[in-house]
């Protein structure tokens, strides 16, 4: 036998052995689903704990609102300017250049 055939035979034997262990290991689909559900619950509880920790941090914050009572802040005025709407792109960017509408090209020849 060549080296290639020996390696191929070994791989096939390992695959057969692994498939027998998976199918005949005695674990049912319910057991696997139960393990997956408990893992999901652990992840959800960890996410819930993270959210609660962030909420507790936010509740402990105290903001100094005296800044908003300052005369300098009260005298600020909005000086923004209205930006006029600009045309944006093409209606259908996938059409070839020069064909802006979705209509089929019109034939110029007349049939009699």
Z-matrix of the N, CA and C atoms (Angstrom, degrees):
N
C 1 1.450
C 2 1.531 1 109.67
N 3 1.316 2 113.18 1 145.32
C 4 1.459 3 117.36 2 178.31
C 5 1.530 4 109.52 3 -82.49
N 6 1.303 5 114.95 4 164.43
C 7 1.471 6 120.92 5 -179.18
C 8 1.531 7 110.65 6 -61.20
N 9 1.311 8 116.03 7 -35.92
C 10 1.461 9 121.25 8 -179.64
C 11 1.527 10 110.65 9 -64.78
N 12 1.321 11 118.18 10 -43.05
C 13 1.464 12 121.60 11 179.38
C 14 1.524 13 111.55 12 -66.15
N 15 1.332 14 117.46 13 -36.47
C 16 1.470 15 121.05 14 179.03
C 17 1.524 16 109.87 15 -64.98
N 18 1.325 17 117.22 16 -44.05
C 19 1.479 18 121.03 17 179.29
C 20 1.522 19 110.06 18 -64.62
N 21 1.316 20 117.51 19 -43.36
C 22 1.460 21 121.71 20 179.63
C 23 1.528 22 111.01 21 -63.10
N 24 1.313 23 117.95 22 -41.39
C 25 1.467 24 121.76 23 178.09
C 26 1.524 25 110.65 24 -64.96
N 27 1.312 26 117.33 25 -41.15
C 28 1.469 27 121.29 26 177.97
C 29 1.517 28 111.56 27 -62.48
N 30 1.322 29 117.50 28 -42.00
C 31 1.468 30 121.35 29 179.31
C 32 1.521 31 110.25 30 -64.27
N 33 1.325 32 116.92 31 -41.55
C 34 1.466 33 120.39 32 179.91
C 35 1.526 34 110.38 33 -64.67
N 36 1.335 35 117.45 34 -41.60
C 37 1.469 36 120.55 35 179.02
C 38 1.521 37 110.51 36 -63.21
N 39 1.314 38 117.62 37 -43.31
C 40 1.469 39 120.68 38 178.70
C 41 1.522 40 110.68 39 -62.80
N 42 1.333 41 118.19 40 -42.70
C 43 1.465 42 121.17 41 179.55
C 44 1.525 43 111.40 42 -63.42
N 45 1.348 44 116.88 43 -41.26
C 46 1.464 45 120.11 44 178.25
C 47 1.522 46 110.02 45 -64.15
N 48 1.325 47 117.83 46 -43.15
C 49 1.464 48 122.02 47 179.92
C 50 1.536 49 110.75 48 -62.38
N 51 1.326 50 117.19 49 -44.43
C 52 1.475 51 121.02 50 180.00
C 53 1.518 52 110.38 51 -65.33
N 54 1.331 53 117.89 52 -41.33
C 55 1.468 54 119.55 53 -179.13
C 56 1.523 55 110.92 54 -66.24
N 57 1.349 56 118.75 55 -38.44
C 58 1.465 57 120.48 56 176.09
C 59 1.520 58 111.02 57 -63.14
N 60 1.328 59 117.72 58 -40.57
C 61 1.463 60 120.55 59 179.25
C 62 1.524 61 111.52 60 -65.34
N 63 1.314 62 116.77 61 -38.12
C 64 1.461 63 120.08 62 -179.53
C 65 1.525 64 110.52 63 -68.96
N 66 1.314 65 117.49 64 -45.52
C 67 1.459 66 120.41 65 -174.72
C 68 1.521 67 113.27 66 -79.37
N 69 1.319 68 118.24 67 -28.73
C 70 1.456 69 120.61 68 -175.77
C 71 1.523 70 113.13 69 -114.54
N 72 1.323 71 116.76 70 24.06
C 73 1.468 72 119.53 71 -177.32
C 74 1.523 73 112.18 72 -77.72
N 75 1.309 74 118.57 73 -12.42
C 76 1.458 75 121.31 74 178.78
C 77 1.512 76 113.60 75 93.76
N 78 1.327 77 118.38 76 -6.79
C 79 1.457 78 120.69 77 177.52
C 80 1.522 79 108.33 78 -83.45
N 81 1.303 80 114.98 79 128.74
C 82 1.462 81 118.46 80 178.40
C 83 1.524 82 109.69 81 -91.13
N 84 1.304 83 115.23 82 170.81
C 85 1.467 84 120.24 83 179.06
C 86 1.524 85 110.53 84 -64.61
N 87 1.354 86 116.59 85 -31.05
C 88 1.457 87 119.53 86 178.33
C 89 1.523 88 111.23 87 -65.69
N 90 1.344 89 116.87 88 -39.39
C 91 1.463 90 120.51 89 178.50
C 92 1.521 91 110.82 90 -63.62
N 93 1.312 92 115.39 91 -42.79
C 94 1.468 93 119.81 92 -179.98
C 95 1.529 94 110.01 93 -65.58
N 96 1.343 95 117.09 94 -41.39
C 97 1.467 96 120.74 95 178.80
C 98 1.521 97 110.56 96 -65.12
N 99 1.342 98 117.71 97 -36.73
C 100 1.461 99 121.33 98 179.18
C 101 1.521 100 110.71 99 -65.29
N 102 1.326 101 117.08 100 -42.38
C 103 1.461 102 121.11 101 178.40
C 104 1.519 103 110.04 102 -64.65
N 105 1.333 104 116.95 103 -41.54
C 106 1.463 105 120.58 104 179.57
C 107 1.526 106 110.67 105 -65.60
N 108 1.339 107 117.06 106 -39.34
C 109 1.465 108 120.55 107 179.88
C 110 1.520 109 110.82 108 -66.34
N 111 1.330 110 117.81 109 -40.91
C 112 1.462 111 119.30 110 179.75
C 113 1.522 112 110.74 111 -67.86
N 114 1.331 113 117.68 112 -35.58
C 115 1.460 114 120.09 113 176.33
C 116 1.528 115 110.47 114 -65.22
N 117 1.324 116 116.42 115 -38.85
C 118 1.465 117 120.51 116 178.25
C 119 1.528 118 110.71 117 -65.66
N 120 1.314 119 117.15 118 -38.92
C 121 1.465 120 120.54 119 178.46
C 122 1.520 121 110.80 120 -65.13
N 123 1.343 122 117.20 121 -37.62
C 124 1.460 123 119.74 122 178.15
C 125 1.514 124 110.28 123 -64.47
N 126 1.325 125 117.16 124 -40.48
C 127 1.464 126 120.58 125 179.32
C 128 1.525 127 109.82 126 -65.22
N 129 1.343 128 116.72 127 -44.56
C 130 1.465 129 120.14 128 179.67
C 131 1.529 130 111.17 129 -63.15
N 132 1.329 131 117.80 130 -39.96
C 133 1.465 132 119.65 131 -179.84
C 134 1.521 133 110.35 132 -67.80
N 135 1.340 134 117.56 133 -34.26
C 136 1.459 135 120.61 134 177.19
C 137 1.521 136 110.39 135 -66.92
N 138 1.343 137 116.31 136 -41.50
C 139 1.469 138 120.10 137 177.98
C 140 1.525 139 109.40 138 -64.52
N 141 1.336 140 116.13 139 -41.93
C 142 1.464 141 119.76 140 178.23
C 143 1.516 142 111.72 141 -62.00
N 144 1.332 143 117.32 142 -39.28
C 145 1.460 144 121.15 143 178.60
C 146 1.526 145 110.43 144 -65.38
N 147 1.332 146 117.28 145 -39.20
C 148 1.461 147 120.67 146 178.13
C 149 1.527 148 111.17 147 -64.19
N 150 1.325 149 116.38 148 -40.57
C 151 1.470 150 120.41 149 179.83
C 152 1.524 151 110.23 150 -66.20
N 153 1.333 152 116.57 151 -42.96
C 154 1.464 153 119.57 152 178.53
C 155 1.526 154 111.49 153 -63.59
N 156 1.324 155 118.04 154 -39.11
C 157 1.463 156 120.75 155 178.40
C 158 1.531 157 110.24 156 -63.93
N 159 1.341 158 117.04 157 -41.76
C 160 1.464 159 120.12 158 178.55
C 161 1.526 160 110.87 159 -66.15
N 162 1.328 161 116.69 160 -38.85
C 163 1.463 162 120.14 161 178.47
C 164 1.525 163 111.12 162 -64.93
N 165 1.314 164 117.98 163 -41.64
C 166 1.473 165 121.15 164 177.22
C 167 1.520 166 111.28 165 -63.09
N 168 1.322 167 116.83 166 -37.49
C 169 1.459 168 120.31 167 177.32
C 170 1.523 169 110.55 168 -64.82
N 171 1.334 170 116.64 169 -42.49
C 172 1.468 171 120.04 170 179.50
C 173 1.521 172 111.54 171 -66.05
N 174 1.329 173 117.31 172 -37.56
C 175 1.463 174 120.06 173 -179.44
C 176 1.522 175 111.76 174 -67.54
N 177 1.315 176 117.42 175 -27.89
C 178 1.461 177 119.89 176 -177.90
C 179 1.528 178 112.51 177 -82.81
N 180 1.342 179 118.14 178 -8.22
C 181 1.457 180 120.84 179 179.25
C 182 1.519 181 110.82 180 -73.03
N 183 1.313 182 115.44 181 140.86
C 184 1.458 183 121.62 182 175.71
C 185 1.524 184 107.36 183 -125.80
N 186 1.320 185 116.49 184 123.26
C 187 1.457 186 121.58 185 -177.92
C 188 1.519 187 110.40 186 -98.30
N 189 1.328 188 115.38 187 139.37
C 190 1.452 189 121.50 188 176.38
C 191 1.526 190 107.56 189 -90.67
N 192 1.325 191 117.28 190 106.62
C 193 1.461 192 121.59 191 -175.96
C 194 1.524 193 112.34 192 -92.92
N 195 1.311 194 118.26 193 6.68
C 196 1.461 195 120.15 194 179.66
C 197 1.524 196 111.12 195 -64.64
N 198 1.316 197 117.92 196 -23.48
C 199 1.462 198 121.67 197 177.59
C 200 1.520 199 110.82 198 -58.78
N 201 1.325 200 117.61 199 -38.76
C 202 1.461 201 121.19 200 -177.54
C 203 1.526 202 112.21 201 -72.93
N 204 1.306 203 117.82 202 -14.69
C 205 1.459 204 121.57 203 178.28
C 206 1.525 205 111.76 204 -93.10
N 207 1.310 206 117.16 205 -7.22
C 208 1.454 207 122.67 206 -178.83
C 209 1.528 208 109.63 207 -68.43
N 210 1.350 209 116.73 208 142.22
C 211 1.462 210 121.58 209 -179.52
C 212 1.530 211 112.05 210 -64.90
N 213 1.331 212 117.91 211 -34.06
C 214 1.461 213 120.23 212 178.41
C 215 1.528 214 110.65 213 -62.11
N 216 1.302 215 116.98 214 -40.75
C 217 1.462 216 120.21 215 178.96
C 218 1.518 217 110.81 216 -68.93
N 219 1.315 218 117.33 217 -41.11
C 220 1.462 219 121.49 218 -177.99
C 221 1.520 220 111.89 219 -67.14
N 222 1.333 221 118.10 220 -25.95
C 223 1.461 222 121.39 221 -178.66
C 224 1.529 223 112.89 222 -86.44
N 225 1.304 224 118.02 223 -2.76
C 226 1.459 225 120.61 224 177.35
C 227 1.521 226 109.94 225 -67.57
N 228 1.343 227 116.24 226 138.60
C 229 1.457 228 121.07 227 179.25
C 230 1.524 229 108.93 228 -125.58
N 231 1.312 230 115.49 229 148.26
C 232 1.457 231 121.79 230 178.82
C 233 1.520 232 109.00 231 -75.96
N 234 1.322 233 116.99 232 119.54
C 235 1.460 234 121.29 233 -179.72
C 236 1.529 235 111.22 234 -115.26
N 237 1.293 236 116.63 235 22.89
C 238 1.460 237 119.52 236 179.54
C 239 1.522 238 109.90 237 -72.38
N 240 1.326 239 115.63 238 153.59
C 241 1.451 240 121.70 239 -179.55
C 242 1.518 241 108.97 240 -114.62
N 243 1.326 242 114.81 241 146.61
C 244 1.452 243 120.99 242 179.62
C 245 1.519 244 109.46 243 -72.69
N 246 1.304 245 116.61 244 129.46
C 247 1.462 246 122.01 245 178.21
C 248 1.519 247 107.98 246 -95.79
N 249 1.334 248 114.89 247 126.17
C 250 1.458 249 120.12 248 -178.86
C 251 1.530 250 109.44 249 -72.01
N 252 1.344 251 117.36 250 142.26
C 253 1.466 252 119.73 251 177.58
C 254 1.525 253 110.56 252 -62.37
N 255 1.315 254 116.33 253 139.42
C 256 1.453 255 123.05 254 -179.49
C 257 1.518 256 109.25 255 -113.85
N 258 1.338 257 118.07 256 149.88
C 259 1.458 258 119.30 257 176.84
C 260 1.536 259 109.46 258 -64.29
N 261 1.316 260 115.00 259 140.20
C 262 1.458 261 119.94 260 -175.83
C 263 1.517 262 109.28 261 -122.05
N 264 1.304 263 117.22 262 114.53
C 265 1.454 264 123.23 263 170.67
C 266 1.517 265 115.55 264 53.43
N 267 1.329 266 114.38 265 -159.53
C 268 1.453 267 122.30 266 -179.47
C 269 1.520 268 108.64 267 -108.95
N 270 1.335 269 116.04 268 157.76
C 271 1.461 270 119.83 269 177.82
C 272 1.518 271 111.14 270 -61.42
N 273 1.325 272 116.80 271 -43.94
C 274 1.458 273 121.37 272 178.96
C 275 1.527 274 107.90 273 -129.69
N 276 1.331 275 118.08 274 100.52
C 277 1.469 276 119.82 275 -175.52
C 278 1.522 277 113.64 276 -70.20
N 279 1.330 278 118.08 277 -8.45
C 280 1.454 279 120.96 278 -177.82
C 281 1.529 280 113.12 279 -91.47
N 282 1.325 281 117.29 280 -8.18
C 283 1.464 282 120.09 281 176.18
C 284 1.515 283 109.33 282 -72.04
N 285 1.328 284 118.09 283 150.54
C 286 1.476 285 119.94 284 175.50
C 287 1.522 286 110.47 285 -61.42
N 288 1.302 287 115.86 286 152.57
C 289 1.460 288 121.41 287 -179.36
C 290 1.529 289 108.72 288 -60.74
N 291 1.333 290 116.59 289 134.05
C 292 1.455 291 121.74 290 179.65
C 293 1.514 292 112.70 291 101.86
N 294 1.313 293 118.12 292 -16.00
C 295 1.472 294 121.59 293 177.32
C 296 1.522 295 107.36 294 -112.38
N 297 1.308 296 115.51 295 90.70
C 298 1.456 297 120.07 296 -175.61
C 299 1.516 298 113.40 297 -82.29
N 300 1.320 299 118.32 298 -29.50
C 301 1.457 300 119.30 299 -178.43
C 302 1.516 301 109.71 300 -93.11
N 303 1.304 302 116.98 301 162.01
C 304 1.449 303 121.65 302 179.86
C 305 1.513 304 112.94 303 -85.56
N 306 1.330 305 117.34 304 -0.49
C 307 1.464 306 120.55 305 -177.65
C 308 1.518 307 110.29 306 -74.46
N 309 1.328 308 115.18 307 153.62
C 310 1.461 309 120.79 308 177.72
C 311 1.522 310 109.18 309 -70.65
N 312 1.344 311 117.44 310 151.52
C 313 1.468 312 118.70 311 179.84
C 314 1.520 313 110.77 312 -63.04
N 315 1.342 314 115.80 313 142.79
C 316 1.454 315 122.81 314 -178.32
C 317 1.522 316 108.50 315 -89.55
N 318 1.311 317 116.18 316 131.58
C 319 1.458 318 120.45 317 179.05
C 320 1.521 319 108.99 318 -79.50
N 321 1.344 320 115.38 319 138.00
C 322 1.466 321 119.64 320 -179.71
C 323 1.523 322 112.27 321 -92.87
N 324 1.311 323 117.85 322 -11.75
C 325 1.482 324 119.10 323 -179.90
C 326 1.520 325 108.81 324 -83.03
N 327 1.329 326 114.56 325 147.32
C 328 1.459 327 119.75 326 178.87
C 329 1.520 328 108.28 327 -110.62
N 330 1.302 329 116.54 328 131.90
C 331 1.461 330 121.73 329 179.58
C 332 1.514 331 108.76 330 -95.16
N 333 1.362 332 117.20 331 133.40
C 334 1.463 333 120.41 332 -179.96
C 335 1.471 334 110.57 333 -115.88
